[in-house]
Amino acid sequence: MNAILHAQQLTKHYPGGVALDHVDFTAQAGESIAIIGPSGSGKTTLLHCLAGILRPDAGSVTLGRQAGALDLRTLSDAELSKLRREEFGFVFQQGMLLPELTAVENVALPLMLAGTDRRTSESRAAEWLAALGLAGKERRRLGELSGGQVQRVAIARAQVTGARVVFADEPTGALDSATSSEVLDVLLRSVAANGRTLLVVTHDPNVAERCGRVVELWDGRIIADSAGLGSTAASGNYNFKGAFNV
Ligand SMILES: Nc1ncnc2c1ncn2[C@@H]1O[C@H](COP(=O)(O)OP(=O)(O)OP(=O)(O)O)[C@@H](O)[C@H]1O
């Protein structure tokens, strides 16, 4: 096994109390992992600490790399931003895309920020949009696309730079169930086809059911992890639906 993200004893407090309480967690390269749990259980806080968006109060996050493991604590804020741009991709429910730009400009932006020229960036962005079913819609602004199409743009943008880990927070939360299922297909297929690791925070049992592994949080602690059930295909062994009846 090849650990890509390794968290040890992650702890994060807010004025209102503890959001993460000594969490140990390892993601292997290529896994798709759903993070579930009731509202306020610490899912987003865990995702943000793993992605270097938030610094934990205690504990560590290590990124596995060929050049050697990288402890995120050793990075400055600027180095963390660079790491997020180059190694990670993000698909959130809303807010990550720029409405004044077209679909292709939104997807090209991370490449241009990394120094690729506009023409090459937009050509690679257009290939991604076509692969995700948006051929012909490249020049539309986000307001001229449906909610599901906007999420496809976000999925393309998250992966266009070759991110090794894609972090998604309720990526289908604002969509109806048919569109949500289509967008989930696109997300899971594109991540798997490119050998990436996916971490997805979700309240949706259908999303969790389709991920290879499910981690359940409760009051800032991991209380269940289907990886411990001895199966890579968790869905046969884990009572997802039960976990959502809380
Ligand atoms: N910026 C913040 N300031 C203060 N408390 C916060 C902040 N962010 C999160 N919290 C608190 O930390 C706890 C965990 O929050 P978090 O957003 O990680 O939970 P969650 O499981 O993702 O919830 P939800 O499913 O509702 O999005 C909650 O009690 C929340 O109120």
PDBQT file of the ligand as one rigid body, heavy atoms in Angstrom, charges set to zero:
ROOT
HETATM    1  N1  LIG A 301     -14.877  28.871  12.056  1.00  0.00    +0.000 N 
HETATM    2  C1  LIG A 301     -15.456  28.273  13.095  1.00  0.00    +0.000 A 
HETATM    3  N2  LIG A 301     -15.607  28.910  14.263  1.00  0.00    +0.000 NA
HETATM    4  C2  LIG A 301     -16.144  28.328  15.341  1.00  0.00    +0.000 A 
HETATM    5  N3  LIG A 301     -16.601  27.054  15.351  1.00  0.00    +0.000 NA
HETATM    6  C3  LIG A 301     -16.512  26.374  14.199  1.00  0.00    +0.000 A 
HETATM    7  C4  LIG A 301     -15.930  26.932  13.023  1.00  0.00    +0.000 A 
HETATM    8  N4  LIG A 301     -15.962  25.993  12.039  1.00  0.00    +0.000 NA
HETATM    9  C5  LIG A 301     -16.530  24.905  12.575  1.00  0.00    +0.000 A 
HETATM   10  N5  LIG A 301     -16.862  25.119  13.873  1.00  0.00    +0.000 N 
HETATM   11  C6  LIG A 301     -17.479  24.158  14.790  1.00  0.00    +0.000 C 
HETATM   12  O1  LIG A 301     -16.698  22.971  14.765  1.00  0.00    +0.000 OA
HETATM   13  C7  LIG A 301     -17.536  21.821  14.775  1.00  0.00    +0.000 C 
HETATM   14  C8  LIG A 301     -17.263  20.975  13.533  1.00  0.00    +0.000 C 
HETATM   15  O2  LIG A 301     -17.635  21.724  12.385  1.00  0.00    +0.000 OA
HETATM   16  P1  LIG A 301     -17.538  21.133  10.909  1.00  0.00    +0.000 P 
HETATM   17  O3  LIG A 301     -17.948  22.217   9.984  1.00  0.00    +0.000 OA
HETATM   18  O4  LIG A 301     -16.212  20.514  10.727  1.00  0.00    +0.000 OA
HETATM   19  O5  LIG A 301     -18.629  19.971  10.976  1.00  0.00    +0.000 OA
HETATM   20  P2  LIG A 301     -19.333  19.171   9.801  1.00  0.00    +0.000 P 
HETATM   21  O6  LIG A 301     -19.407  17.768  10.263  1.00  0.00    +0.000 OA
HETATM   22  O7  LIG A 301     -18.637  19.440   8.516  1.00  0.00    +0.000 OA
HETATM   23  O8  LIG A 301     -20.776  19.839   9.802  1.00  0.00    +0.000 OA
HETATM   24  P3  LIG A 301     -21.862  20.031   8.617  1.00  0.00    +0.000 P 
HETATM   25  O9  LIG A 301     -22.236  18.652   8.189  1.00  0.00    +0.000 OA
HETATM   26  O10 LIG A 301     -22.982  20.744   9.306  1.00  0.00    +0.000 OA
HETATM   27  O11 LIG A 301     -21.211  20.845   7.544  1.00  0.00    +0.000 OA
HETATM   28  C9  LIG A 301     -18.963  22.329  14.853  1.00  0.00    +0.000 C 
HETATM   29  O12 LIG A 301     -19.361  22.323  16.199  1.00  0.00    +0.000 OA
HETATM   30  C10 LIG A 301     -18.871  23.739  14.332  1.00  0.00    +0.000 C 
HETATM   31  O13 LIG A 301     -19.858  24.573  14.900  1.00  0.00    +0.000 OA
ENDROOT
TORSDOF 0
